[in-house]
Amino acid sequence: MNPQVAHSRGRSLHSLGVVSGLAAGAWLGAAEAPTKLVTVGFSPFLISLGMVLGVFVARWTVPVALKGTSYVWADLRDKPHLIVWGVLAGMLWAVANTLTVFAIRNVGLSIAFPLWNVNSLVGVFWGWLLFNELRGREGSQRLKVLGGATAIVIGACLLAYATAAHGVHATQGAATLGILAALGAALLWGTMYIPYRKAYISGMNPLSFVTVFTFGELGTMFALAAIFDGGAANVLTSLDQARPALFWLFLGGFCWVLGDLFQQYAAKYIGISRGIPLSNTNQLWGLAWGVLVFGELAHMAGVAQALIVGGSLIMIAGAAAISLAEAPADEWREWHVAMERECARYGLDRERVAAALTGSDPASATRSSRRWWELLIVAAAVAIFVWLAFQAEQQAIAIDVPWLLILAAASLVLLVGGGMLLWKRSRFG
Amino acid sequence: MKRSRITATLTDPHLWIPVVVLAIGVALLAAIA
């Protein structure tokens, strides 16, 4: 497929990528909400492992129901070299997520969150350097993306500044380590988008990539917990003791899987330099859950509230600028060069990869056969969630039910709307 | 996986960026934990 044709298809896929990025923001933000319910006192490794276990189990629910395992298996057999990249991305995620738990413990969520959201700028840099994103002669679109990404970071800093006055009492040494941990997480998560983009310019389906990703994630997280948290036996005992809180972490993991799938589709259709800043609007959603549902900042002064509104508006403006920055034909040609490079290196079928990159992979359009045991897998994963739900203990946290319903409904609208659009345009390709 | 793809993966200059960053992350974690 020549770059001109790809560009004309790409124009129609731009809105698909933008909707995916925004839906990712909603669900990645919602993933933070259940973790707020966890009583402080568990080890950071245990909290991170609980979430990763939830992510692993959740991966075998909706994603399996969407495509089935035969399709994923065929996709992996076709591009086995990407298994290494998927596992590597999962490892990066696990280490970064654990660093964020330490950062939250030392400096609080309100400071740590915007610091690790700098990952979007790291992602923009790698997208430009390695995958020819934001290249070409037309500078206005590039400016929109860079301006939008910077606005999102500035908005995040304002939100942090406004909320920082509440409850951070760490010593200077602990605070420095907390900030380093948050910045480290930004570097790791920003770099994790290299494997994401690598997979998509090689024609891999996001559902296949997420499958491999969760194995890397779970293996690394278990190893980290065993090494740093007193051995494997101790980890298993701690998990058993944390059972009353595990459901909330699993629920966070479930929301995260949905958010990450949307993020993967955004990275596929509009690249990481546009997709990642859009999905980083998850901070707005995290804030909305904290403020509206948990009433975290109810006693905040007027100036701080104005800063929060201002910071949120700047973030929204940044996201809007990126949404309008459609990749011009020049840039599509540059993407095509990066795709050609991967095809040459790994001996991939150029036509097929080009089709997959524009959401029209023939293998994705055909209805893959389903096996009886896929139903068993989905049923087992759902049963684990139900079992944990019965063991979950009600947490002593006040919740504003009307706002909870409103935010849940808004997230569901994005889930259904984004899902339908992905099905219509690409059959989840 | 064919041998040529293994070689192509191991000699892919992009591979070493996430590997080095992962090592930095683990070292940071070891310092903080």
Interface residues (C-beta under 8 A of the other chain):
Chain A: F45 P80 H81 V84 W85 L88 A89 M91 L92 V95 A96 T98 L99 F102 W126 L130 L177 L180 A181 G184 A185 L187 L188 T191 M192 I194 P195 K198 L224 F228 R345 Y346 G347
Chain B: M1 S4 R5 I6 A8 T9 D12 H14 L15 I17 P18 V19 V21 L22 I24 G25 V26 L28 L29 A30 A31 I32 A33
